[in-house]
Amino acid sequence: MFPTLMGTVIIAGIVGYASERSNFTHNGILQSIIICIGGAFLAYFVRLMFGFGFGSPGLNAIASSIGALIIVPTHWRK
């Protein structure tokens, strides 16, 4: 359980960094990483409590990180 949680955080951090470096988002590197880690934590605990997910923890981390970046309304900021 603990290695899965650490892997989820690492994958979410990599997705946040990569999304910022590839100009997918314009939040800032640290902010994108924090958003991705928050989304990955949420998906991890939903999978742990209810069993909803895509099957592999890595795929859950990637999908939830990208979903969190899409949901956060950054286009209203100037």
C-alpha positions in Angstrom: 0.0 0.0 0.0 2.8 2.5 0.9 4.9 1.8 -2.2 1.8 2.3 -4.4 1.1 5.7 -2.7 4.7 6.8 -3.2 4.6 5.7 -6.8 1.4 7.6 -7.3 3.0 10.8 -6.0 6.1 10.4 -8.1 4.1 9.7 -11.3 1.8 12.7 -10.6 4.8 15.0 -10.1 6.3 13.8 -13.4 3.0 14.5 -15.2 2.7 17.9 -13.6 6.3 18.9 -14.6 5.9 17.5 -18.1 2.6 19.3 -18.7 4.1 22.6 -17.7 7.3 22.1 -19.8 5.3 21.1 -22.9 3.0 24.2 -22.6 -0.1 22.1 -21.9 -0.7 24.4 -18.9 0.5 27.8 -17.9 0.2 27.5 -14.1 3.8 27.4 -13.1 5.8 24.3 -12.4 5.2 24.0 -8.7 1.5 24.8 -9.0 1.0 22.1 -11.7 2.8 19.6 -9.6 0.6 20.4 -6.6 -2.6 20.1 -8.7 -1.5 16.8 -10.1 -0.6 15.3 -6.7 -3.9 16.4 -5.3 -5.8 14.8 -8.1 -3.7 11.6 -7.8 -4.3 11.4 -4.0 -8.1 11.8 -4.6 -8.1 9.0 -7.2 -5.9 6.8 -5.0 -8.2 7.1 -2.0 -11.3 6.6 -4.1 -9.8 3.4 -5.5 -8.8 2.3 -2.0 -12.3 3.0 -0.5 -14.6 2.1 -3.3 -12.6 0.1 -5.9 -13.2 2.4 -8.8 -10.3 2.8 -11.2 -8.6 1.7 -14.4 -6.9 -1.4 -13.1 -3.3 -0.3 -12.7 -2.3 2.3 -10.1 0.1 3.9 -12.6 -2.7 4.5 -15.1 -4.9 5.8 -12.4 -2.2 8.3 -11.4 -1.7 9.5 -15.0 -5.4 9.8 -15.8 -6.3 11.6 -12.5 -3.4 14.0 -12.8 -4.4 15.0 -16.4 -8.0 15.2 -15.3 -7.1 17.5 -12.4 -5.1 19.8 -14.7 -8.1 20.0 -17.1 -10.6 20.7 -14.3 -8.7 23.5 -12.6 -9.9 26.7 -14.3 -6.7 28.4 -15.3 -8.0 30.2 -18.3 -9.7 32.9 -16.2 -6.4 34.0 -14.7 -4.5 36.9 -16.4 
